[in-house]
Amino acid sequence: MASNGDERAESDGSAADTGVVDRWTALDRGWQALALGLGIVAVHLVGQAL
């Protein structure tokens, strides 16, 4: 059964949080790893700049 906007509106969490989680889990593991790796590199670069 596919989820729709009505089911999200009825959930206990906020709509924004649910959307982010749904988008993250919709990605396959390769894209998740890429996004996580880029995030870690970005945090490291910001830490080096400070």
mmCIF entry with sequence, helices, sheets and N, C-alpha, C, O atoms, coordinates in Angstrom:
data_MODEL
# 
_entry.id   MODEL 
# 
_entity.id                         1 
_entity.type                       polymer 
_entity.pdbx_number_of_molecules   1 
# 
_entity_poly.entity_id                      1 
_entity_poly.type                           'polypeptide(L)' 
_entity_poly.nstd_linkage                   no 
_entity_poly.nstd_monomer                   no 
_entity_poly.pdbx_seq_one_letter_code       MASNGDERAESDGSAADTGVVDRWTALDRGWQALALGLGIVAVHLVGQAL 
_entity_poly.pdbx_seq_one_letter_code_can   MASNGDERAESDGSAADTGVVDRWTALDRGWQALALGLGIVAVHLVGQAL 
_entity_poly.pdbx_strand_id                 A 
# 
loop_
_entity_poly_seq.entity_id 
_entity_poly_seq.num 
_entity_poly_seq.mon_id 
_entity_poly_seq.hetero 
1 1  MET n 
1 2  ALA n 
1 3  SER n 
1 4  ASN n 
1 5  GLY n 
1 6  ASP n 
1 7  GLU n 
1 8  ARG n 
1 9  ALA n 
1 10 GLU n 
1 11 SER n 
1 12 ASP n 
1 13 GLY n 
1 14 SER n 
1 15 ALA n 
1 16 ALA n 
1 17 ASP n 
1 18 THR n 
1 19 GLY n 
1 20 VAL n 
1 21 VAL n 
1 22 ASP n 
1 23 ARG n 
1 24 TRP n 
1 25 THR n 
1 26 ALA n 
1 27 LEU n 
1 28 ASP n 
1 29 ARG n 
1 30 GLY n 
1 31 TRP n 
1 32 GLN n 
1 33 ALA n 
1 34 LEU n 
1 35 ALA n 
1 36 LEU n 
1 37 GLY n 
1 38 LEU n 
1 39 GLY n 
1 40 ILE n 
1 41 VAL n 
1 42 ALA n 
1 43 VAL n 
1 44 HIS n 
1 45 LEU n 
1 46 VAL n 
1 47 GLY n 
1 48 GLN n 
1 49 ALA n 
1 50 LEU n 
# 
_struct_asym.id          A 
_struct_asym.entity_id   1 
# 
loop_
_struct_conf.conf_type_id 
_struct_conf.id 
_struct_conf.pdbx_PDB_helix_id 
_struct_conf.beg_label_comp_id 
_struct_conf.beg_label_asym_id 
_struct_conf.beg_label_seq_id 
_struct_conf.pdbx_beg_PDB_ins_code 
_struct_conf.end_label_comp_id 
_struct_conf.end_label_asym_id 
_struct_conf.end_label_seq_id 
_struct_conf.pdbx_end_PDB_ins_code 
_struct_conf.beg_auth_comp_id 
_struct_conf.beg_auth_asym_id 
_struct_conf.beg_auth_seq_id 
_struct_conf.end_auth_comp_id 
_struct_conf.end_auth_asym_id 
_struct_conf.end_auth_seq_id 
_struct_conf.pdbx_PDB_helix_class 
_struct_conf.details 
_struct_conf.pdbx_PDB_helix_length 
HELX_P HELX_P1 AA1 GLY A 5  ? GLU A 10 ? GLY A 5  GLU A 10 1 ? 6  
HELX_P HELX_P2 AA2 ALA A 15 ? ALA A 26 ? ALA A 15 ALA A 26 1 ? 12 
HELX_P HELX_P3 AA3 ARG A 29 ? ALA A 49 ? ARG A 29 ALA A 49 1 ? 21 
# 
_struct_conf_type.id          HELX_P 
_struct_conf_type.criteria    ? 
_struct_conf_type.reference   ? 
# 
loop_
_atom_site.group_PDB 
_atom_site.id 
_atom_site.type_symbol 
_atom_site.label_atom_id 
_atom_site.label_alt_id 
_atom_site.label_comp_id 
_atom_site.label_asym_id 
_atom_site.label_entity_id 
_atom_site.label_seq_id 
_atom_site.pdbx_PDB_ins_code 
_atom_site.Cartn_x 
_atom_site.Cartn_y 
_atom_site.Cartn_z 
_atom_site.occupancy 
_atom_site.B_iso_or_equiv 
_atom_site.pdbx_formal_charge 
_atom_site.auth_seq_id 
_atom_site.auth_comp_id 
_atom_site.auth_asym_id 
_atom_site.auth_atom_id 
_atom_site.pdbx_PDB_model_num 
ATOM 1   N N  . MET A 1 1  ? 0.849  -1.172 0.000  1.00 0.00 ? 1  MET A N  1 
ATOM 2   C CA . MET A 1 1  ? 0.000  0.000  0.000  1.00 0.00 ? 1  MET A CA 1 
ATOM 3   C C  . MET A 1 1  ? 0.895  1.235  0.000  1.00 0.00 ? 1  MET A C  1 
ATOM 4   O O  . MET A 1 1  ? 1.788  1.365  0.838  1.00 0.00 ? 1  MET A O  1 
ATOM 5   N N  . ALA A 1 2  ? 0.656  2.117  -0.922 1.00 0.00 ? 2  ALA A N  1 
ATOM 6   C CA . ALA A 1 2  ? 1.463  3.325  -1.033 1.00 0.00 ? 2  ALA A CA 1 
ATOM 7   C C  . ALA A 1 2  ? 0.976  4.385  -0.062 1.00 0.00 ? 2  ALA A C  1 
ATOM 8   O O  . ALA A 1 2  ? -0.221 4.535  0.180  1.00 0.00 ? 2  ALA A O  1 
ATOM 9   N N  . SER A 1 3  ? 1.943  5.119  0.489  1.00 0.00 ? 3  SER A N  1 
ATOM 10  C CA . SER A 1 3  ? 1.559  6.199  1.405  1.00 0.00 ? 3  SER A CA 1 
ATOM 11  C C  . SER A 1 3  ? 1.271  7.454  0.595  1.00 0.00 ? 3  SER A C  1 
ATOM 12  O O  . SER A 1 3  ? 1.810  7.658  -0.493 1.00 0.00 ? 3  SER A O  1 
ATOM 13  N N  . ASN A 1 4  ? 0.414  8.280  1.156  1.00 0.00 ? 4  ASN A N  1 
ATOM 14  C CA . ASN A 1 4  ? 0.102  9.546  0.493  1.00 0.00 ? 4  ASN A CA 1 
ATOM 15  C C  . ASN A 1 4  ? 0.170  10.669 1.509  1.00 0.00 ? 4  ASN A C  1 
ATOM 16  O O  . ASN A 1 4  ? 0.461  10.430 2.680  1.00 0.00 ? 4  ASN A O  1 
ATOM 17  N N  . GLY A 1 5  ? -0.094 11.886 1.077  1.00 0.00 ? 5  GLY A N  1 
ATOM 18  C CA . GLY A 1 5  ? -0.014 13.051 1.941  1.00 0.00 ? 5  GLY A CA 1 
ATOM 19  C C  . GLY A 1 5  ? -0.971 12.992 3.114  1.00 0.00 ? 5  GLY A C  1 
ATOM 20  O O  . GLY A 1 5  ? -0.661 13.520 4.182  1.00 0.00 ? 5  GLY A O  1 
ATOM 21  N N  . ASP A 1 6  ? -2.144 12.355 2.943  1.00 0.00 ? 6  ASP A N  1 
ATOM 22  C CA . ASP A 1 6  ? -3.117 12.280 4.033  1.00 0.00 ? 6  ASP A CA 1 
ATOM 23  C C  . ASP A 1 6  ? -2.570 11.475 5.203  1.00 0.00 ? 6  ASP A C  1 
ATOM 24  O O  . ASP A 1 6  ? -2.775 11.850 6.358  1.00 0.00 ? 6  ASP A O  1 
ATOM 25  N N  . GLU A 1 7  ? -1.878 10.374 4.923  1.00 0.00 ? 7  GLU A N  1 
ATOM 26  C CA . GLU A 1 7  ? -1.317 9.561  5.991  1.00 0.00 ? 7  GLU A CA 1 
ATOM 27  C C  . GLU A 1 7  ? -0.220 10.307 6.725  1.00 0.00 ? 7  GLU A C  1 
ATOM 28  O O  . GLU A 1 7  ? -0.076 10.166 7.940  1.00 0.00 ? 7  GLU A O  1 
ATOM 29  N N  . ARG A 1 8  ? 0.550  11.097 6.001  1.00 0.00 ? 8  ARG A N  1 
ATOM 30  C CA . ARG A 1 8  ? 1.610  11.869 6.632  1.00 0.00 ? 8  ARG A CA 1 
ATOM 31  C C  . ARG A 1 8  ? 1.044  12.930 7.556  1.00 0.00 ? 8  ARG A C  1 
ATOM 32  O O  . ARG A 1 8  ? 1.596  13.178 8.628  1.00 0.00 ? 8  ARG A O  1 
ATOM 33  N N  . ALA A 1 9  ? -0.041 13.553 7.155  1.00 0.00 ? 9  ALA A N  1 
ATOM 34  C CA . ALA A 1 9  ? -0.640 14.608 7.972  1.00 0.00 ? 9  ALA A CA 1 
ATOM 35  C C  . ALA A 1 9  ? -1.174 14.052 9.284  1.00 0.00 ? 9  ALA A C  1 
ATOM 36  O O  . ALA A 1 9  ? -1.216 14.769 10.284 1.00 0.00 ? 9  ALA A O  1 
ATOM 37  N N  . GLU A 1 10 ? -1.579 12.795 9.296  1.00 0.00 ? 10 GLU A N  1 
ATOM 38  C CA . GLU A 1 10 ? -2.134 12.190 10.497 1.00 0.00 ? 10 GLU A CA 1 
ATOM 39  C C  . GLU A 1 10 ? -1.075 11.641 11.437 1.00 0.00 ? 10 GLU A C  1 
ATOM 40  O O  . GLU A 1 10 ? -1.395 11.252 12.561 1.00 0.00 ? 10 GLU A O  1 
ATOM 41  N N  . SER A 1 11 ? 0.183  11.600 11.002 1.00 0.00 ? 11 SER A N  1 
ATOM 42  C CA . SER A 1 11 ? 1.227  11.032 11.850 1.00 0.00 ? 11 SER A CA 1 
ATOM 43  C C  . SER A 1 11 ? 1.527  11.957 13.020 1.00 0.00 ? 11 SER A C  1 
ATOM 44  O O  . SER A 1 11 ? 1.198  13.143 12.987 1.00 0.00 ? 11 SER A O  1 
ATOM 45  N N  . ASP A 1 12 ? 2.159  11.402 14.063 1.00 0.00 ? 12 ASP A N  1 
ATOM 46  C CA . ASP A 1 12 ? 2.481  12.177 15.249 1.00 0.00 ? 12 ASP A CA 1 
ATOM 47  C C  . ASP A 1 12 ? 3.605  13.168 15.004 1.00 0.00 ? 12 ASP A C  1 
ATOM 48  O O  . ASP A 1 12 ? 3.608  14.240 15.610 1.00 0.00 ? 12 ASP A O  1 
ATOM 49  N N  . GLY A 1 13 ? 4.564  12.852 14.137 1.00 0.00 ? 13 GLY A N  1 
ATOM 50  C CA . GLY A 1 13 ? 5.689  13.742 13.854 1.00 0.00 ? 13 GLY A CA 1 
ATOM 51  C C  . GLY A 1 13 ? 5.269  14.877 12.950 1.00 0.00 ? 13 GLY A C  1 
ATOM 52  O O  . GLY A 1 13 ? 4.178  14.860 12.380 1.00 0.00 ? 13 GLY A O  1 
ATOM 53  N N  . SER A 1 14 ? 6.129  15.853 12.821 1.00 0.00 ? 14 SER A N  1 
ATOM 54  C CA . SER A 1 14 ? 5.816  16.972 11.942 1.00 0.00 ? 14 SER A CA 1 
ATOM 55  C C  . SER A 1 14 ? 5.941  16.533 10.489 1.00 0.00 ? 14 SER A C  1 
ATOM 56  O O  . SER A 1 14 ? 6.618  15.550 10.185 1.00 0.00 ? 14 SER A O  1 
ATOM 57  N N  . ALA A 1 15 ? 5.295  17.254 9.608  1.00 0.00 ? 15 ALA A N  1 
ATOM 58  C CA . ALA A 1 15 ? 5.308  16.901 8.192  1.00 0.00 ? 15 ALA A CA 1 
ATOM 59  C C  . ALA A 1 15 ? 6.707  17.038 7.606  1.00 0.00 ? 15 ALA A C  1 
ATOM 60  O O  . ALA A 1 15 ? 7.101  16.234 6.762  1.00 0.00 ? 15 ALA A O  1 
ATOM 61  N N  . ALA A 1 16 ? 7.460  18.041 8.039  1.00 0.00 ? 16 ALA A N  1 
ATOM 62  C CA . ALA A 1 16 ? 8.808  18.246 7.514  1.00 0.00 ? 16 ALA A CA 1 
ATOM 63  C C  . ALA A 1 16 ? 9.720  17.092 7.901  1.00 0.00 ? 16 ALA A C  1 
ATOM 64  O O  . ALA A 1 16 ? 10.491 16.613 7.070  1.00 0.00 ? 16 ALA A O  1 
ATOM 65  N N  . ASP A 1 17 ? 9.645  16.635 9.151  1.00 0.00 ? 17 ASP A N  1 
ATOM 66  C CA . ASP A 1 17 ? 10.478 15.522 9.587  1.00 0.00 ? 17 ASP A CA 1 
ATOM 67  C C  . ASP A 1 17 ? 10.138 14.256 8.824  1.00 0.00 ? 17 ASP A C  1 
ATOM 68  O O  . ASP A 1 17 ? 11.034 13.513 8.423  1.00 0.00 ? 17 ASP A O  1 
ATOM 69  N N  . THR A 1 18 ? 8.872  14.005 8.621  1.00 0.00 ? 18 THR A N  1 
ATOM 70  C CA . THR A 1 18 ? 8.439  12.813 7.905  1.00 0.00 ? 18 THR A CA 1 
ATOM 71  C C  . THR A 1 18 ? 8.925  12.859 6.458  1.00 0.00 ? 18 THR A C  1 
ATOM 72  O O  . THR A 1 18 ? 9.354  11.839 5.917  1.00 0.00 ? 18 THR A O  1 
ATOM 73  N N  . GLY A 1 19 ? 8.863  14.014 5.838  1.00 0.00 ? 19 GLY A N  1 
ATOM 74  C CA . GLY A 1 19 ? 9.311  14.148 4.453  1.00 0.00 ? 19 GLY A CA 1 
ATOM 75  C C  . GLY A 1 19 ? 10.794 13.863 4.304  1.00 0.00 ? 19 GLY A C  1 
ATOM 76  O O  . GLY A 1 19 ? 11.207 13.196 3.355  1.00 0.00 ? 19 GLY A O  1 
ATOM 77  N N  . VAL A 1 20 ? 11.596 14.363 5.230  1.00 0.00 ? 20 VAL A N  1 
ATOM 78  C CA . VAL A 1 20 ? 13.036 14.137 5.172  1.00 0.00 ? 20 VAL A CA 1 
ATOM 79  C C  . VAL A 1 20 ? 13.347 12.657 5.365  1.00 0.00 ? 20 VAL A C  1 
ATOM 80  O O  . VAL A 1 20 ? 14.172 12.093 4.647  1.00 0.00 ? 20 VAL A O  1 
ATOM 81  N N  . VAL A 1 21 ? 12.690 12.034 6.329  1.00 0.00 ? 21 VAL A N  1 
ATOM 82  C CA . VAL A 1 21 ? 12.922 10.608 6.584  1.00 0.00 ? 21 VAL A CA 1 
ATOM 83  C C  . VAL A 1 21 ? 12.492 9.785  5.381  1.00 0.00 ? 21 VAL A C  1 
ATOM 84  O O  . VAL A 1 21 ? 13.204 8.867  4.975  1.00 0.00 ? 21 VAL A O  1 
ATOM 85  N N  . ASP A 1 22 ? 11.339 10.100 4.807  1.00 0.00 ? 22 ASP A N  1 
ATOM 86  C CA . ASP A 1 22 ? 10.866 9.358  3.636  1.00 0.00 ? 22 ASP A CA 1 
ATOM 87  C C  . ASP A 1 22 ? 11.821 9.517  2.464  1.00 0.00 ? 22 ASP A C  1 
ATOM 88  O O  . ASP A 1 22 ? 12.106 8.549  1.758  1.00 0.00 ? 22 ASP A O  1 
ATOM 89  N N  . ARG A 1 23 ? 12.314 10.720 2.254  1.00 0.00 ? 23 ARG A N  1 
ATOM 90  C CA . ARG A 1 23 ? 13.253 10.940 1.152  1.00 0.00 ? 23 ARG A CA 1 
ATOM 91  C C  . ARG A 1 23 ? 14.557 10.193 1.390  1.00 0.00 ? 23 ARG A C  1 
ATOM 92  O O  . ARG A 1 23 ? 15.123 9.608  0.465  1.00 0.00 ? 23 ARG A O  1 
ATOM 93  N N  . TRP A 1 24 ? 15.040 10.213 2.652  1.00 0.00 ? 24 TRP A N  1 
ATOM 94  C CA . TRP A 1 24 ? 16.304 9.535  2.957  1.00 0.00 ? 24 TRP A CA 1 
ATOM 95  C C  . TRP A 1 24 ? 16.164 8.034  2.762  1.00 0.00 ? 24 TRP A C  1 
ATOM 96  O O  . TRP A 1 24 ? 17.044 7.407  2.171  1.00 0.00 ? 24 TRP A O  1 
ATOM 97  N N  . THR A 1 25 ? 15.080 7.447  3.247  1.00 0.00 ? 25 THR A N  1 
ATOM 98  C CA . THR A 1 25 ? 14.916 6.003  3.126  1.00 0.00 ? 25 THR A CA 1 
ATOM 99  C C  . THR A 1 25 ? 14.581 5.581  1.700  1.00 0.00 ? 25 THR A C  1 
ATOM 100 O O  . THR A 1 25 ? 14.751 4.414  1.348  1.00 0.00 ? 25 THR A O  1 
ATOM 101 N N  . ALA A 1 26 ? 14.110 6.506  0.880  1.00 0.00 ? 26 ALA A N  1 
ATOM 102 C CA . ALA A 1 26 ? 13.812 6.180  -0.507 1.00 0.00 ? 26 ALA A CA 1 
ATOM 103 C C  . ALA A 1 26 ? 15.098 6.047  -1.334 1.00 0.00 ? 26 ALA A C  1 
ATOM 104 O O  . ALA A 1 26 ? 15.101 5.398  -2.380 1.00 0.00 ? 26 ALA A O  1 
ATOM 105 N N  . LEU A 1 27 ? 16.174 6.656  -0.868 1.00 0.00 ? 27 LEU A N  1 
ATOM 106 C CA . LEU A 1 27 ? 17.442 6.553  -1.588 1.00 0.00 ? 27 LEU A CA 1 
ATOM 107 C C  . LEU A 1 27 ? 18.025 5.158  -1.415 1.00 0.00 ? 27 LEU A C  1 
ATOM 108 O O  . LEU A 1 27 ? 17.862 4.537  -0.364 1.00 0.00 ? 27 LEU A O  1 
ATOM 109 N N  . ASP A 1 28 ? 18.700 4.669  -2.443 1.00 0.00 ? 28 ASP A N  1 
ATOM 110 C CA . ASP A 1 28 ? 19.382 3.401  -2.260 1.00 0.00 ? 28 ASP A CA 1 
ATOM 111 C C  . ASP A 1 28 ? 20.674 3.631  -1.470 1.00 0.00 ? 28 ASP A C  1 
ATOM 112 O O  . ASP A 1 28 ? 21.084 4.775  -1.271 1.00 0.00 ? 28 ASP A O  1 
ATOM 113 N N  . ARG A 1 29 ? 21.300 2.566  -1.030 1.00 0.00 ? 29 ARG A N  1 
ATOM 114 C CA . ARG A 1 29 ? 22.444 2.687  -0.118 1.00 0.00 ? 29 ARG A CA 1 
ATOM 115 C C  . ARG A 1 29 ? 23.618 3.436  -0.734 1.00 0.00 ? 29 ARG A C  1 
ATOM 116 O O  . ARG A 1 29 ? 24.363 4.106  -0.018 1.00 0.00 ? 29 ARG A O  1 
ATOM 117 N N  . GLY A 1 30 ? 23.793 3.336  -2.028 1.00 0.00 ? 30 GLY A N  1 
ATOM 118 C CA . GLY A 1 30 ? 24.894 4.042  -2.692 1.00 0.00 ? 30 GLY A CA 1 
ATOM 119 C C  . GLY A 1 30 ? 24.743 5.553  -2.576 1.00 0.00 ? 30 GLY A C  1 
ATOM 120 O O  . GLY A 1 30 ? 25.703 6.259  -2.269 1.00 0.00 ? 30 GLY A O  1 
ATOM 121 N N  . TRP A 1 31 ? 23.543 6.039  -2.821 1.00 0.00 ? 31 TRP A N  1 
ATOM 122 C CA . TRP A 1 31 ? 23.298 7.481  -2.720 1.00 0.00 ? 31 TRP A CA 1 
ATOM 123 C C  . TRP A 1 31 ? 23.359 7.945  -1.273 1.00 0.00 ? 31 TRP A C  1 
ATOM 124 O O  . TRP A 1 31 ? 23.820 9.052  -0.998 1.00 0.00 ? 31 TRP A O  1 
ATOM 125 N N  . GLN A 1 32 ? 22.896 7.103  -0.337 1.00 0.00 ? 32 GLN A N  1 
ATOM 126 C CA . GLN A 1 32 ? 22.996 7.445  1.081  1.00 0.00 ? 32 GLN A CA 1 
ATOM 127 C C  . GLN A 1 32 ? 24.462 7.571  1.486  1.00 0.00 ? 32 GLN A C  1 
ATOM 128 O O  . GLN A 1 32 ? 24.835 8.507  2.194  1.00 0.00 ? 32 GLN A O  1 
ATOM 129 N N  . ALA A 1 33 ? 25.283 6.640  1.044  1.00 0.00 ? 33 ALA A N  1 
ATOM 130 C CA . ALA A 1 33 ? 26.708 6.674  1.384  1.00 0.00 ? 33 ALA A CA 1 
ATOM 131 C C  . ALA A 1 33 ? 27.368 7.909  0.786  1.00 0.00 ? 33 ALA A C  1 
ATOM 132 O O  . ALA A 1 33 ? 28.187 8.553  1.442  1.00 0.00 ? 33 ALA A O  1 
ATOM 133 N N  . LEU A 1 34 ? 27.025 8.242  -0.435 1.00 0.00 ? 34 LEU A N  1 
ATOM 134 C CA . LEU A 1 34 ? 27.587 9.430  -1.079 1.00 0.00 ? 34 LEU A CA 1 
ATOM 135 C C  . LEU A 1 34 ? 27.192 10.696 -0.323 1.00 0.00 ? 34 LEU A C  1 
ATOM 136 O O  . LEU A 1 34 ? 28.038 11.546 -0.049 1.00 0.00 ? 34 LEU A O  1 
ATOM 137 N N  . ALA A 1 35 ? 25.918 10.820 0.012  1.00 0.00 ? 35 ALA A N  1 
ATOM 138 C CA . ALA A 1 35 ? 25.446 12.004 0.731  1.00 0.00 ? 35 ALA A CA 1 
ATOM 139 C C  . ALA A 1 35 ? 26.099 12.109 2.106  1.00 0.00 ? 35 ALA A C  1 
ATOM 140 O O  . ALA A 1 35 ? 26.501 13.196 2.522  1.00 0.00 ? 35 ALA A O  1 
ATOM 141 N N  . LEU A 1 36 ? 26.204 10.996 2.806  1.00 0.00 ? 36 LEU A N  1 
ATOM 142 C CA . LEU A 1 36 ? 26.828 10.995 4.126  1.00 0.00 ? 36 LEU A CA 1 
ATOM 143 C C  . LEU A 1 36 ? 28.309 11.356 4.025  1.00 0.00 ? 36 LEU A C  1 
ATOM 144 O O  . LEU A 1 36 ? 28.818 12.136 4.831  1.00 0.00 ? 36 LEU A O  1 
ATOM 145 N N  . GLY A 1 37 ? 28.988 10.795 3.049  1.00 0.00 ? 37 GLY A N  1 
ATOM 146 C CA . GLY A 1 37 ? 30.407 11.101 2.851  1.00 0.00 ? 37 GLY A CA 1 
ATOM 147 C C  . GLY A 1 37 ? 30.637 12.564 2.529  1.00 0.00 ? 37 GLY A C  1 
ATOM 148 O O  . GLY A 1 37 ? 31.548 13.185 3.076  1.00 0.00 ? 37 GLY A O  1 
ATOM 149 N N  . LEU A 1 38 ? 29.822 13.119 1.651  1.00 0.00 ? 38 LEU A N  1 
ATOM 150 C CA . LEU A 1 38 ? 29.960 14.536 1.320  1.00 0.00 ? 38 LEU A CA 1 
ATOM 151 C C  . LEU A 1 38 ? 29.671 15.425 2.521  1.00 0.00 ? 38 LEU A C  1 
ATOM 152 O O  . LEU A 1 38 ? 30.312 16.459 2.704  1.00 0.00 ? 38 LEU A O  1 
ATOM 153 N N  . GLY A 1 39 ? 28.706 15.019 3.338  1.00 0.00 ? 39 GLY A N  1 
ATOM 154 C CA . GLY A 1 39 ? 28.402 15.777 4.554  1.00 0.00 ? 39 GLY A CA 1 
ATOM 155 C C  . GLY A 1 39 ? 29.574 15.758 5.522  1.00 0.00 ? 39 GLY A C  1 
ATOM 156 O O  . GLY A 1 39 ? 29.898 16.781 6.125  1.00 0.00 ? 39 GLY A O  1 
ATOM 157 N N  . ILE A 1 40 ? 30.206 14.614 5.674  1.00 0.00 ? 40 ILE A N  1 
ATOM 158 C CA . ILE A 1 40 ? 31.366 14.501 6.571  1.00 0.00 ? 40 ILE A CA 1 
ATOM 159 C C  . ILE A 1 40 ? 32.521 15.352 6.055  1.00 0.00 ? 40 ILE A C  1 
ATOM 160 O O  . ILE A 1 40 ? 33.186 16.030 6.837  1.00 0.00 ? 40 ILE A O  1 
ATOM 161 N N  . VAL A 1 41 ? 32.761 15.322 4.764  1.00 0.00 ? 41 VAL A N  1 
ATOM 162 C CA . VAL A 1 41 ? 33.828 16.141 4.182  1.00 0.00 ? 41 VAL A CA 1 
ATOM 163 C C  . VAL A 1 41 ? 33.530 17.624 4.378  1.00 0.00 ? 41 VAL A C  1 
ATOM 164 O O  . VAL A 1 41 ? 34.434 18.398 4.693  1.00 0.00 ? 41 VAL A O  1 
ATOM 165 N N  . ALA A 1 42 ? 32.285 18.027 4.196  1.00 0.00 ? 42 ALA A N  1 
ATOM 166 C CA . ALA A 1 42 ? 31.912 19.430 4.384  1.00 0.00 ? 42 ALA A CA 1 
ATOM 167 C C  . ALA A 1 42 ? 32.119 19.866 5.835  1.00 0.00 ? 42 ALA A C  1 
ATOM 168 O O  . ALA A 1 42 ? 32.633 20.956 6.088  1.00 0.00 ? 42 ALA A O  1 
ATOM 169 N N  . VAL A 1 43 ? 31.724 19.026 6.780  1.00 0.00 ? 43 VAL A N  1 
ATOM 170 C CA . VAL A 1 43 ? 31.922 19.358 8.197  1.00 0.00 ? 43 VAL A CA 1 
ATOM 171 C C  . VAL A 1 43 ? 33.414 19.457 8.510  1.00 0.00 ? 43 VAL A C  1 
ATOM 172 O O  . VAL A 1 43 ? 33.836 20.344 9.252  1.00 0.00 ? 43 VAL A O  1 
ATOM 173 N N  . HIS A 1 44 ? 34.203 18.559 7.954  1.00 0.00 ? 44 HIS A N  1 
ATOM 174 C CA . HIS A 1 44 ? 35.638 18.590 8.180  1.00 0.00 ? 44 HIS A CA 1 
ATOM 175 C C  . HIS A 1 44 ? 36.253 19.883 7.625  1.00 0.00 ? 44 HIS A C  1 
ATOM 176 O O  . HIS A 1 44 ? 37.079 20.512 8.286  1.00 0.00 ? 44 HIS A O  1 
ATOM 177 N N  . LEU A 1 45 ? 35.852 20.273 6.424  1.00 0.00 ? 45 LEU A N  1 
ATOM 178 C CA . LEU A 1 45 ? 36.383 21.497 5.818  1.00 0.00 ? 45 LEU A CA 1 
ATOM 179 C C  . LEU A 1 45 ? 35.995 22.735 6.624  1.00 0.00 ? 45 LEU A C  1 
ATOM 180 O O  . LEU A 1 45 ? 36.804 23.649 6.786  1.00 0.00 ? 45 LEU A O  1 
ATOM 181 N N  . VAL A 1 46 ? 34.781 22.766 7.121  1.00 0.00 ? 46 VAL A N  1 
ATOM 182 C CA . VAL A 1 46 ? 34.359 23.886 7.954  1.00 0.00 ? 46 VAL A CA 1 
ATOM 183 C C  . VAL A 1 46 ? 35.172 23.904 9.243  1.00 0.00 ? 46 VAL A C  1 
ATOM 184 O O  . VAL A 1 46 ? 35.577 24.973 9.699  1.00 0.00 ? 46 VAL A O  1 
ATOM 185 N N  . GLY A 1 47 ? 35.413 22.751 9.830  1.00 0.00 ? 47 GLY A N  1 
ATOM 186 C CA . GLY A 1 47 ? 36.232 22.663 11.036 1.00 0.00 ? 47 GLY A CA 1 
ATOM 187 C C  . GLY A 1 47 ? 37.660 23.125 10.796 1.00 0.00 ? 47 GLY A C  1 
ATOM 188 O O  . GLY A 1 47 ? 38.263 23.756 11.664 1.00 0.00 ? 47 GLY A O  1 
ATOM 189 N N  . GLN A 1 48 ? 38.195 22.821 9.644  1.00 0.00 ? 48 GLN A N  1 
ATOM 190 C CA . GLN A 1 48 ? 39.557 23.259 9.303  1.00 0.00 ? 48 GLN A CA 1 
ATOM 191 C C  . GLN A 1 48 ? 39.624 24.767 9.087  1.00 0.00 ? 48 GLN A C  1 
ATOM 192 O O  . GLN A 1 48 ? 40.643 25.390 9.387  1.00 0.00 ? 48 GLN A O  1 
ATOM 193 N N  . ALA A 1 49 ? 38.564 25.349 8.577  1.00 0.00 ? 49 ALA A N  1 
ATOM 194 C CA . ALA A 1 49 ? 38.538 26.783 8.286  1.00 0.00 ? 49 ALA A CA 1 
ATOM 195 C C  . ALA A 1 49 ? 38.422 27.625 9.557  1.00 0.00 ? 49 ALA A C  1 
ATOM 196 O O  . ALA A 1 49 ? 38.807 28.794 9.567  1.00 0.00 ? 49 ALA A O  1 
ATOM 197 N N  . LEU A 1 50 ? 37.894 27.034 10.621 1.00 0.00 ? 50 LEU A N  1 
ATOM 198 C CA . LEU A 1 50 ? 37.709 27.803 11.863 1.00 0.00 ? 50 LEU A CA 1 
ATOM 199 C C  . LEU A 1 50 ? 38.950 27.891 12.687 1.00 0.00 ? 50 LEU A C  1 
ATOM 200 O O  . LEU A 1 50 ? 38.941 28.505 13.754 1.00 0.00 ? 50 LEU A O  1 
# 
